[in-house]
């Protein structure tokens, strides 16, 4: 089978690009022929003309539609697997797949099909105003992008895609990465029979040795929506516990006055990243928004590390509760609850190790490349070449 992967890369390499690249390798490993249509936003919004182009292109981009048409003609795929379409491919390009009679499976990484920003977040807390049809314009009313130009552009492209029925008419299946996401799409009016759940995955290594670890770790973007301010406050309240934060700093004001027990590691890779994961006692995430399916949870699990995370969005189902939990859930955006959860787990190394072992087993049994690729193979088999 020949599969065309379609993705508009973001300005900087992100988790979505990593998933698309992994998808290409996974499908090739299954014996499929993989072709790609990739466009990029890198450098496109550094000038006023670029911002204006992005504004217009988000609604309809002739070059993106043409690129899709030419890719379909050139590659003659059996199936198209779409990831991100904005801003230079656009949902209008899906019409070309419909005209060509090529089925489309869309991987849903975030909430952009419903919410113009893709985050379901406003004023540092979850917002589901856009679930009601026609409420894209709430993005303008509340200036969710903190730029009227961007907020209008984002709202317009979502409204046009909805009114023109680009997704409903041209996508055969929506592949959500969590059941939470699936439920939100249904609540927004997407047909339940066209939605499946296939989670993110990583290659599961051999079962890791149990190690206590020396610090509480965070890996990801150092930014407000990631709740890094909550983690820093938890560190301030627990001065006897060492915290290490790995990742690029986006919001510099968050790290201007760090307590002495917090250390920034910067952006790590290769052996330095390996050591960072291996030597942590457990990991913590405090995202104020729902997120999609954070790869950090799986990466930590691969090292046998538990996760403390907010009890909302996909976190709730991935981390779980009760005897099958692979970590600890806390009340979202509650610094007291996060601080207490960290203190309790730090005081019980045996519980941290037990949860870490459970995390590895759940990764192996549910989120490993081997398991998830089999789900994709069954899905693609519905569309014989």
C-alpha positions as CSV (number, residue, x, y, z in Angstrom):
1,X,0.0,0.0,0.0
2,X,1.2,3.5,-0.8
3,X,0.5,6.1,1.9
4,X,0.9,9.9,1.5
5,X,1.7,11.7,4.7
6,X,0.6,15.4,4.7
7,X,2.0,17.9,7.2
8,X,2.6,21.6,7.5
9,X,5.7,21.8,9.7
10,X,5.7,24.4,12.5
11,X,8.2,27.3,12.8
12,X,10.3,25.1,15.1
13,X,10.6,21.4,15.3
14,X,7.9,20.1,17.6
15,X,6.4,17.0,19.0
16,X,4.1,16.8,16.0
17,X,7.0,16.7,13.6
18,X,8.6,14.0,15.7
19,X,5.3,12.0,15.5
20,X,5.1,12.4,11.7
21,X,8.7,11.4,11.2
22,X,8.1,8.4,13.4
23,X,5.0,7.5,11.5
24,X,6.9,7.5,8.2
25,X,9.5,5.1,9.7
26,X,6.9,2.9,11.3
27,X,4.8,2.6,8.1
28,X,8.0,1.9,6.0
29,X,8.9,-0.8,8.6
30,X,5.5,-2.4,8.0
31,X,6.3,-2.7,4.3
32,X,4.2,0.2,3.0
33,X,5.5,2.7,0.5
34,X,5.5,6.1,2.1
35,X,5.5,9.5,0.3
36,X,5.2,12.9,1.9
37,X,3.8,16.3,1.2
38,X,5.5,18.7,3.6
39,X,5.3,22.5,3.8
40,X,6.8,24.7,6.5
41,X,6.0,27.8,8.5
42,X,9.7,28.3,9.4
43,X,10.6,32.0,8.9
44,X,7.3,32.8,7.3
45,X,6.0,35.1,10.1
46,X,9.2,37.1,10.7
47,X,8.0,40.0,8.6
48,X,4.7,41.9,8.2
49,X,4.2,40.5,4.7
50,X,4.7,37.0,6.0
51,X,2.2,37.5,8.7
52,X,-0.3,38.9,6.2
53,X,0.3,35.9,3.9
54,X,-0.2,33.5,6.8
55,X,-3.5,35.3,7.7
56,X,-4.8,34.9,4.1
57,X,-3.4,31.4,3.5
58,X,-5.0,30.0,6.6
59,X,-8.5,30.4,5.0
60,X,-7.5,29.3,1.5
61,X,-4.0,28.8,0.1
62,X,-3.9,28.2,-3.7
63,X,-0.3,26.9,-3.6
64,X,-1.3,24.4,-0.9
65,X,-4.3,23.1,-2.8
66,X,-2.1,22.9,-5.9
67,X,0.6,21.0,-4.0
68,X,-2.0,18.5,-2.8
69,X,-3.3,18.0,-6.3
70,X,0.1,17.5,-7.7
71,X,1.1,15.1,-4.9
72,X,-1.9,13.0,-5.5
73,X,-1.2,12.9,-9.3
74,X,2.5,12.2,-8.8
75,X,2.3,9.6,-6.0
76,X,-1.1,8.0,-6.8
77,X,-1.5,7.0,-3.1
78,X,-4.0,4.4,-1.8
79,X,-4.5,6.4,1.4
80,X,-3.7,10.0,2.6
81,X,-2.8,10.4,6.3
82,X,-3.2,14.1,7.2
83,X,-1.6,15.7,10.2
84,X,-1.4,19.5,10.3
85,X,-2.8,21.6,7.4
86,X,-2.3,25.2,8.6
87,X,-1.4,27.7,7.4
88,X,0.0,26.8,3.9
89,X,-1.9,23.6,2.9
90,X,-5.4,24.4,4.5
91,X,-8.5,22.2,4.8
92,X,-9.5,23.2,1.3
93,X,-6.8,20.9,0.0
94,X,-8.9,18.0,1.3
95,X,-11.3,18.6,-1.6
96,X,-8.6,17.4,-3.9
97,X,-8.5,14.0,-2.1
98,X,-12.2,13.8,-2.4
99,X,-12.1,14.6,-6.2
100,X,-9.4,11.9,-6.7
101,X,-11.3,9.3,-4.7
102,X,-8.5,8.8,-2.3
103,X,-9.6,8.1,1.4
104,X,-8.3,10.4,4.1
105,X,-7.3,9.5,7.6
106,X,-6.6,12.5,9.8
107,X,-4.4,12.2,12.8
108,X,-5.8,14.6,15.4
109,X,-2.9,15.9,17.5
110,X,-4.7,18.7,19.3
111,X,-8.0,20.5,19.4
112,X,-7.6,22.7,16.3
113,X,-10.5,21.1,14.5
114,X,-12.7,22.8,17.2
115,X,-10.7,25.6,18.8
116,X,-9.0,28.2,16.6
117,X,-5.9,28.2,18.9
118,X,-5.9,24.4,19.2
119,X,-5.4,24.6,22.9
120,X,-8.9,24.9,24.5
121,X,-7.3,27.4,26.8
122,X,-8.0,31.1,27.7
123,X,-6.5,33.2,30.6
124,X,-4.4,30.3,31.7
125,X,-7.2,27.8,32.2
126,X,-9.2,25.4,30.0
127,X,-11.9,27.0,27.9
128,X,-14.5,25.0,25.9
129,X,-16.5,27.9,24.5
130,X,-15.7,26.8,20.9
131,X,-17.5,23.5,21.4
132,X,-20.7,25.2,20.4
133,X,-21.0,25.6,16.7
134,X,-20.3,29.1,15.5
135,X,-18.3,30.1,18.5
136,X,-15.0,30.4,16.7
137,X,-15.5,34.1,17.0
138,X,-15.0,33.9,20.7
139,X,-11.3,33.8,19.8
140,X,-11.7,37.3,18.5
141,X,-13.9,38.5,21.4
142,X,-11.4,37.4,24.0
143,X,-8.3,37.9,21.7
144,X,-7.1,34.4,22.5
145,X,-3.9,34.9,20.4
146,X,-3.1,38.2,22.1
147,X,-3.0,39.7,18.6
148,X,-6.2,40.9,16.9
149,X,-4.8,40.0,13.5
150,X,-3.9,36.5,14.5
151,X,-7.2,36.0,16.5
152,X,-9.3,37.1,13.5
153,X,-7.2,34.9,11.1
154,X,-7.5,31.8,13.3
155,X,-11.2,32.3,13.9
156,X,-11.9,32.8,10.2
157,X,-10.0,29.7,9.0
158,X,-11.9,27.5,11.5
159,X,-15.3,29.1,10.5
160,X,-14.7,28.6,6.8
161,X,-13.6,25.0,7.3
162,X,-16.7,24.3,9.3
163,X,-19.1,26.1,7.0
164,X,-17.6,24.5,3.9
165,X,-17.7,21.1,5.6
166,X,-14.1,20.4,4.5
167,X,-13.5,18.0,7.4
168,X,-16.9,16.4,7.6
169,X,-17.2,15.7,3.9
170,X,-13.6,14.9,3.0
171,X,-12.1,13.0,5.9
172,X,-13.0,9.3,6.1
173,X,-11.6,8.7,9.6
174,X,-10.4,10.9,12.4
175,X,-7.6,9.1,14.5
176,X,-7.6,10.7,17.9
177,X,-4.7,10.1,20.3
178,X,-6.9,10.0,23.5
179,X,-10.5,9.1,24.3
180,X,-10.9,12.5,25.8
181,X,-10.1,14.0,22.5
182,X,-12.6,11.6,20.8
183,X,-15.4,12.7,23.2
184,X,-14.7,16.4,22.5
185,X,-15.0,15.9,18.8
186,X,-18.3,14.1,19.2
187,X,-19.5,16.9,21.5
188,X,-18.6,19.4,18.7
189,X,-20.7,17.5,16.2
190,X,-18.2,15.2,14.5
191,X,-19.8,11.8,13.7
192,X,-18.8,9.2,16.3
193,X,-18.7,6.4,13.6
194,X,-15.8,8.2,11.9
195,X,-13.6,8.5,15.0
196,X,-11.1,6.0,16.3
197,X,-8.5,6.3,19.0
198,X,-4.8,5.4,18.3
199,X,-2.4,6.7,20.9
200,X,1.2,8.0,20.4
201,X,3.9,5.5,20.8
202,X,7.7,5.0,21.3
203,X,10.0,2.1,21.0
204,X,9.9,0.3,24.3
205,X,13.4,-0.7,25.5
206,X,14.2,-3.5,27.8
207,X,12.8,-3.3,31.3
208,X,14.9,-0.7,33.2
209,X,16.7,-1.3,36.4
210,X,15.1,0.2,39.5
211,X,16.9,3.3,40.6
212,X,15.8,5.7,43.2
213,X,16.9,8.9,41.6
214,X,18.2,12.2,43.0
215,X,15.7,14.9,41.9
216,X,12.2,15.7,40.6
217,X,12.4,16.2,36.8
218,X,10.4,18.2,34.2
219,X,11.1,17.9,30.5
220,X,9.4,20.2,28.0
221,X,8.9,23.8,27.0
222,X,9.5,26.2,29.8
223,X,6.3,28.2,29.4
224,X,3.2,29.4,31.2
225,X,0.7,27.0,29.7
226,X,3.0,24.1,30.8
227,X,2.4,25.1,34.4
228,X,6.1,25.6,35.0
229,X,5.3,28.4,37.5
230,X,3.4,25.8,39.6
231,X,6.4,23.5,39.5
232,X,8.7,26.3,40.6
233,X,6.3,27.2,43.4
234,X,6.2,23.6,44.5
235,X,10.0,23.6,44.6
236,X,9.9,26.8,46.7
237,X,7.6,25.0,49.2
238,X,9.8,21.9,49.3
239,X,13.4,23.3,49.7
240,X,14.8,19.9,50.7
241,X,14.0,18.5,47.3
242,X,16.1,19.1,44.2
243,X,14.2,20.0,40.9
244,X,15.7,19.9,37.4
245,X,14.0,21.4,34.4
246,X,15.1,20.4,30.9
247,X,13.9,22.3,27.8
248,X,14.0,25.5,26.0
249,X,12.9,28.6,27.9
250,X,10.1,30.4,26.1
251,X,8.8,32.6,28.9
252,X,11.8,34.1,30.5
253,X,10.0,35.8,33.3
254,X,9.2,32.4,34.8
255,X,12.8,31.7,35.5
256,X,14.0,35.2,36.6
257,X,13.9,34.4,40.4
258,X,14.4,30.7,40.9
259,X,14.7,29.1,44.3
260,X,18.1,27.6,45.1
261,X,16.8,24.0,44.7
262,X,15.8,24.5,41.0
263,X,18.3,24.0,38.2
264,X,17.7,24.7,34.5
265,X,19.3,22.1,32.3
266,X,18.6,23.7,28.9
267,X,17.7,21.7,25.8
268,X,19.2,18.2,26.2
269,X,19.8,15.4,23.7
270,X,21.6,12.1,23.2
271,X,23.5,10.9,26.3
272,X,22.8,14.0,28.4
273,X,19.1,13.4,27.9
274,X,19.5,9.8,28.7
275,X,21.3,10.6,32.0
276,X,18.7,13.2,32.9
277,X,15.9,10.6,32.6
278,X,17.8,7.8,34.3
279,X,18.8,9.8,37.4
280,X,15.4,11.4,38.1
281,X,13.3,10.0,41.0
282,X,10.1,10.8,39.1
283,X,8.7,13.3,36.6
284,X,6.2,16.1,37.0
285,X,3.9,17.9,34.5
286,X,1.6,20.7,35.5
287,X,0.0,21.8,32.3
288,X,-2.8,24.3,32.6
289,X,-4.3,23.2,29.3
290,X,-5.5,19.7,28.4
291,X,-2.6,18.9,26.0
292,X,-2.9,16.1,23.6
293,X,-0.7,13.1,24.4
294,X,2.6,14.4,25.9
295,X,5.5,12.2,24.8
296,X,7.3,13.0,28.0
297,X,5.0,10.6,29.8
298,X,6.1,7.7,27.5
299,X,9.7,8.7,27.6
300,X,9.8,8.7,31.4
301,X,7.9,5.4,31.5
302,X,10.6,3.9,29.3
303,X,13.1,4.6,32.1
304,X,10.7,3.2,34.7
305,X,9.8,6.7,36.0
306,X,6.4,7.6,37.4
307,X,4.6,10.9,36.5
308,X,2.8,13.5,38.6
309,X,0.3,15.2,36.3
310,X,-2.9,17.3,36.4
311,X,-6.2,15.4,36.6
312,X,-7.7,16.7,33.3
313,X,-7.7,16.1,29.6
314,X,-5.7,13.1,28.3
315,X,-3.6,13.0,31.5
316,X,-6.4,11.4,33.5
317,X,-6.7,8.4,31.2
318,X,-3.0,8.0,30.5
319,X,-1.9,8.2,34.1
320,X,-5.0,6.5,35.5
321,X,-6.2,6.0,39.1
322,X,-6.3,3.1,41.6
323,X,-4.3,-0.1,41.2
324,X,-3.6,0.5,37.5
325,X,-2.2,4.0,38.0
326,X,1.3,4.8,36.6
327,X,1.6,8.0,38.6
328,X,-0.2,10.6,40.7
329,X,-2.9,13.0,39.6
330,X,-3.5,16.3,41.3
331,X,-6.1,19.1,41.0
332,X,-5.2,21.2,37.9
333,X,-3.6,24.6,38.5
334,X,-3.6,24.0,42.3
335,X,-0.1,24.7,43.7
336,X,-1.1,23.3,47.1
337,X,-2.2,20.0,45.6
338,X,0.9,19.7,43.4
339,X,3.3,20.6,46.2
340,X,1.6,18.0,48.5
341,X,1.7,15.3,45.7
342,X,5.4,15.9,45.1
343,X,6.2,15.8,48.9
344,X,4.3,12.6,49.4
345,X,5.8,10.7,46.5
346,X,9.3,12.0,47.4
347,X,8.9,10.7,50.9
348,X,8.0,7.2,49.6
349,X,10.8,5.9,47.3
350,X,9.2,2.4,47.2
351,X,5.9,3.8,45.9
352,X,7.8,5.9,43.3
353,X,9.6,2.7,42.1
354,X,6.3,0.7,42.1
355,X,4.6,3.3,40.0
356,X,7.6,3.6,37.7
357,X,7.5,-0.2,37.1
358,X,3.8,0.0,36.3
359,X,4.5,2.9,33.9
360,X,7.0,0.8,32.0
361,X,4.6,-2.1,31.8
362,X,1.8,0.1,30.5
363,X,4.1,1.5,27.9
364,X,5.1,-1.9,26.8
365,X,1.6,-3.3,26.6
366,X,-0.3,-0.3,25.2
367,X,1.9,2.4,23.9
368,X,4.9,0.6,22.3
369,X,5.6,1.0,18.6
370,X,4.9,-2.7,18.1
371,X,1.4,-2.5,19.7
372,X,0.4,0.8,18.1
373,X,1.7,0.0,14.6
374,X,-0.6,-3.1,14.7
375,X,-3.5,-0.8,15.3
376,X,-2.5,1.4,12.3
377,X,-2.1,-1.7,10.2
378,X,-5.6,-2.9,11.0
379,X,-6.9,0.6,10.2
380,X,-5.2,0.9,6.8
381,X,-6.3,-2.6,5.9
382,X,-9.8,-1.2,5.6
383,X,-8.6,0.6,2.4
384,X,-7.1,-2.1,0.2
385,X,-4.7,-1.0,-2.5
